[in-house]
Amino acid sequence: MSAAVSVRFVTREDYAEWLPLWEGYNRFYGRFDGTALPEEVTRTTWSRFFDAYEPAWARVAEADGRLVGLVHYMFHRSTITIEPTCYLQDLFTAEAARGKGVGRALIEAVYTQARLSGVVNVYWRTHASNATARQLYDTVAEHSGFVVYRRRLD
């Protein structure tokens, strides 16, 4: 990666380059017990980025004419603020681009968009074992100390 990184909103034409990043992200976290994410979920997620009624957004990082990272985020209401809150749900950088400022640029792009939208809080979660990413996160945000619990309702 020799060129500067630029971050922009995803376009419909980006699907072929976005998809391997999305799949890499899901593999990294071992989602769905290592099996591929169902195509219907991927297609639905992708379509939400272009639906004016959905509060989901996607930005991509580009360098040397190709996509090297993605970030997905959504705005939602909160019981503790009047303004909306932003959940940064997915952040992924291609392996060859890691350590080159791509993740930081994507997070900063979300911060900028959140400010422009009147959002007062941006949050995300990562796995405790993701030490490399946590080194970055510790420089751009504060750890909340919360532990996440979940249960899938089938």
ABEGO torsion letter per residue (X at the ends): XABBBBBBBBBAAAAAAAAAAAAAAAAAAGBGGGBBBBAAAAAAAAAAAABAABABBBBBBBBGGBBABBBBBBBBBBAABABBBBBBABBBBBAAABGAGAAAAAAAAAAAAAAAAGBABBBBBBBAABAAAAAAAAAABBBAGBBBBBBBBX
